[in-house]
């Protein structure tokens, strides 16, 4: 697969780049990358991003993302599980905000402001 070939794809369908990396051409003409793998008998398809939009995923970027997925699999890590965990793990800022909200009634406005400045 090359950048020129990808640009020329217009017929809806799925096209392979190799080693689990694919591009899907949707009926409306948009294109998106995805990675397919099988682990412990379960087939997974993970989206890697679209070719257009605010953060376009080029062929080079899609290949790097697919390499990362293959590295995870080689190290006995499930890319799907890792992605799910990343979605559910709260950020420090979110946890700090939750703490401040929980303590707000016990604190003076000055104390709340000091905590906000310290954490956020």
Short mmCIF file of the C-alpha atoms (twelve columns), coordinates in Angstrom:
data_MODEL
# 
_entry.id   MODEL 
# 
loop_
_atom_site.group_PDB 
_atom_site.id 
_atom_site.type_symbol 
_atom_site.label_atom_id 
_atom_site.label_alt_id 
_atom_site.label_comp_id 
_atom_site.label_asym_id 
_atom_site.label_seq_id 
_atom_site.Cartn_x 
_atom_site.Cartn_y 
_atom_site.Cartn_z 
_atom_site.pdbx_PDB_model_num 
ATOM 1   C CA . UNK A 1   0.000   0.000   0.000  1 
ATOM 2   C CA . UNK A 2   1.244   3.506   -0.785 1 
ATOM 3   C CA . UNK A 3   -0.043  7.011   -0.074 1 
ATOM 4   C CA . UNK A 4   -0.936  7.392   -3.755 1 
ATOM 5   C CA . UNK A 5   -2.873  4.116   -3.813 1 
ATOM 6   C CA . UNK A 6   -4.756  5.088   -0.658 1 
ATOM 7   C CA . UNK A 7   -5.666  8.454   -2.134 1 
ATOM 8   C CA . UNK A 8   -7.036  6.696   -5.210 1 
ATOM 9   C CA . UNK A 9   -9.268  4.298   -3.288 1 
ATOM 10  C CA . UNK A 10  -12.894 5.219   -3.858 1 
ATOM 11  C CA . UNK A 11  -14.835 1.957   -4.007 1 
ATOM 12  C CA . UNK A 12  -16.324 1.116   -0.580 1 
ATOM 13  C CA . UNK A 13  -14.630 -1.859  0.989  1 
ATOM 14  C CA . UNK A 14  -11.760 -3.061  3.120  1 
ATOM 15  C CA . UNK A 15  -8.180  -3.005  1.855  1 
ATOM 16  C CA . UNK A 16  -5.198  -4.699  3.535  1 
ATOM 17  C CA . UNK A 17  -1.831  -3.101  4.134  1 
ATOM 18  C CA . UNK A 18  -0.516  -6.263  5.768  1 
ATOM 19  C CA . UNK A 19  0.141   -7.808  9.182  1 
ATOM 20  C CA . UNK A 20  -3.300  -6.926  10.529 1 
ATOM 21  C CA . UNK A 21  -3.515  -3.320  9.285  1 
ATOM 22  C CA . UNK A 22  -6.493  -2.391  7.092  1 
ATOM 23  C CA . UNK A 23  -8.162  0.675   5.676  1 
ATOM 24  C CA . UNK A 24  -11.913 0.853   5.237  1 
ATOM 25  C CA . UNK A 25  -13.460 3.024   2.544  1 
ATOM 26  C CA . UNK A 26  -16.972 3.930   3.657  1 
ATOM 27  C CA . UNK A 27  -19.896 4.455   1.238  1 
ATOM 28  C CA . UNK A 28  -19.702 8.235   1.722  1 
ATOM 29  C CA . UNK A 29  -16.043 8.219   0.692  1 
ATOM 30  C CA . UNK A 30  -14.432 8.638   4.107  1 
ATOM 31  C CA . UNK A 31  -11.544 6.351   5.006  1 
ATOM 32  C CA . UNK A 32  -10.475 4.933   8.339  1 
ATOM 33  C CA . UNK A 33  -7.723  2.655   9.594  1 
ATOM 34  C CA . UNK A 34  -8.190  -0.375  11.808 1 
ATOM 35  C CA . UNK A 35  -6.135  -3.238  13.158 1 
ATOM 36  C CA . UNK A 36  -7.358  -6.848  13.432 1 
ATOM 37  C CA . UNK A 37  -5.821  -9.458  15.678 1 
ATOM 38  C CA . UNK A 38  -6.782  -12.690 17.369 1 
ATOM 39  C CA . UNK A 39  -5.825  -13.414 20.954 1 
ATOM 40  C CA . UNK A 40  -6.906  -16.424 23.000 1 
ATOM 41  C CA . UNK A 41  -9.380  -17.325 20.283 1 
ATOM 42  C CA . UNK A 42  -11.082 -13.926 20.288 1 
ATOM 43  C CA . UNK A 43  -10.999 -11.745 17.182 1 
ATOM 44  C CA . UNK A 44  -10.682 -8.021  17.836 1 
ATOM 45  C CA . UNK A 45  -10.900 -5.038  15.524 1 
ATOM 46  C CA . UNK A 46  -9.493  -1.774  16.861 1 
ATOM 47  C CA . UNK A 47  -9.979  1.565   15.122 1 
ATOM 48  C CA . UNK A 48  -6.828  3.616   14.616 1 
ATOM 49  C CA . UNK A 49  -8.344  6.800   13.206 1 
ATOM 50  C CA . UNK A 50  -9.528  8.373   10.006 1 
ATOM 51  C CA . UNK A 51  -7.635  9.754   7.065  1 
ATOM 52  C CA . UNK A 52  -9.348  13.135  7.386  1 
ATOM 53  C CA . UNK A 53  -10.428 15.346  10.255 1 
ATOM 54  C CA . UNK A 54  -8.663  17.285  12.975 1 
ATOM 55  C CA . UNK A 55  -6.029  14.596  13.555 1 
ATOM 56  C CA . UNK A 56  -5.624  12.709  10.269 1 
ATOM 57  C CA . UNK A 57  -3.981  9.301   10.487 1 
ATOM 58  C CA . UNK A 58  -1.617  8.909   7.559  1 
ATOM 59  C CA . UNK A 59  -0.255  5.603   6.288  1 
ATOM 60  C CA . UNK A 60  2.968   6.150   8.271  1 
ATOM 61  C CA . UNK A 61  1.069   6.888   11.489 1 
ATOM 62  C CA . UNK A 62  -1.255  3.911   10.976 1 
ATOM 63  C CA . UNK A 63  1.755   1.640   10.487 1 
ATOM 64  C CA . UNK A 64  3.367   2.948   13.707 1 
ATOM 65  C CA . UNK A 65  0.136   2.374   15.611 1 
ATOM 66  C CA . UNK A 66  -0.128  -1.147  14.196 1 
ATOM 67  C CA . UNK A 67  3.521   -1.783  15.178 1 
ATOM 68  C CA . UNK A 68  2.665   -0.691  18.724 1 
ATOM 69  C CA . UNK A 69  -0.246  -3.140  18.775 1 
ATOM 70  C CA . UNK A 70  1.959   -5.980  17.510 1 
ATOM 71  C CA . UNK A 71  4.574   -5.138  20.175 1 
ATOM 72  C CA . UNK A 72  1.907   -5.331  22.858 1 
ATOM 73  C CA . UNK A 73  0.766   -8.713  21.561 1 
ATOM 74  C CA . UNK A 74  4.365   -9.970  21.460 1 
ATOM 75  C CA . UNK A 75  4.661   -8.994  25.131 1 
ATOM 76  C CA . UNK A 76  1.438   -10.857 25.995 1 
ATOM 77  C CA . UNK A 77  -0.575  -7.649  26.432 1 
ATOM 78  C CA . UNK A 78  -4.002  -7.222  24.900 1 
ATOM 79  C CA . UNK A 79  -4.273  -3.922  22.972 1 
ATOM 80  C CA . UNK A 80  -8.055  -3.872  23.424 1 
ATOM 81  C CA . UNK A 81  -7.787  -4.312  27.205 1 
ATOM 82  C CA . UNK A 82  -5.087  -1.629  27.355 1 
ATOM 83  C CA . UNK A 83  -7.309  0.795   25.452 1 
ATOM 84  C CA . UNK A 84  -10.268 0.063   27.730 1 
ATOM 85  C CA . UNK A 85  -8.110  0.584   30.829 1 
ATOM 86  C CA . UNK A 86  -6.849  3.908   29.478 1 
ATOM 87  C CA . UNK A 87  -10.443 5.071   28.996 1 
ATOM 88  C CA . UNK A 88  -11.453 4.188   32.542 1 
ATOM 89  C CA . UNK A 89  -8.365  5.375   34.405 1 
ATOM 90  C CA . UNK A 90  -9.117  8.836   35.784 1 
ATOM 91  C CA . UNK A 91  -6.584  11.601  35.344 1 
ATOM 92  C CA . UNK A 92  -4.935  13.266  38.305 1 
ATOM 93  C CA . UNK A 93  -6.852  16.468  37.599 1 
ATOM 94  C CA . UNK A 94  -10.183 14.599  37.664 1 
ATOM 95  C CA . UNK A 95  -9.384  12.911  40.978 1 
ATOM 96  C CA . UNK A 96  -8.168  16.212  42.471 1 
ATOM 97  C CA . UNK A 97  -11.386 17.929  41.358 1 
ATOM 98  C CA . UNK A 98  -13.477 15.161  42.923 1 
ATOM 99  C CA . UNK A 99  -11.579 15.523  46.204 1 
ATOM 100 C CA . UNK A 100 -12.033 19.291  46.238 1 
ATOM 101 C CA . UNK A 101 -15.756 18.932  45.529 1 
ATOM 102 C CA . UNK A 102 -16.127 16.362  48.327 1 
ATOM 103 C CA . UNK A 103 -14.319 18.589  50.842 1 
ATOM 104 C CA . UNK A 104 -15.787 21.926  49.750 1 
ATOM 105 C CA . UNK A 105 -18.426 22.031  52.508 1 
ATOM 106 C CA . UNK A 106 -15.772 21.499  55.193 1 
ATOM 107 C CA . UNK A 107 -13.377 24.157  53.868 1 
ATOM 108 C CA . UNK A 108 -13.316 27.903  53.789 1 
ATOM 109 C CA . UNK A 109 -13.212 29.533  50.344 1 
ATOM 110 C CA . UNK A 110 -9.536  30.338  50.971 1 
ATOM 111 C CA . UNK A 111 -8.714  26.678  51.697 1 
ATOM 112 C CA . UNK A 112 -10.517 25.587  48.558 1 
ATOM 113 C CA . UNK A 113 -8.588  28.140  46.504 1 
ATOM 114 C CA . UNK A 114 -5.272  26.984  48.005 1 
ATOM 115 C CA . UNK A 115 -6.041  23.390  47.056 1 
ATOM 116 C CA . UNK A 116 -7.062  24.400  43.555 1 
ATOM 117 C CA . UNK A 117 -3.847  26.350  43.050 1 
ATOM 118 C CA . UNK A 118 -1.788  23.465  44.427 1 
ATOM 119 C CA . UNK A 119 -3.379  20.713  42.355 1 
ATOM 120 C CA . UNK A 120 -4.943  22.229  39.301 1 
# 
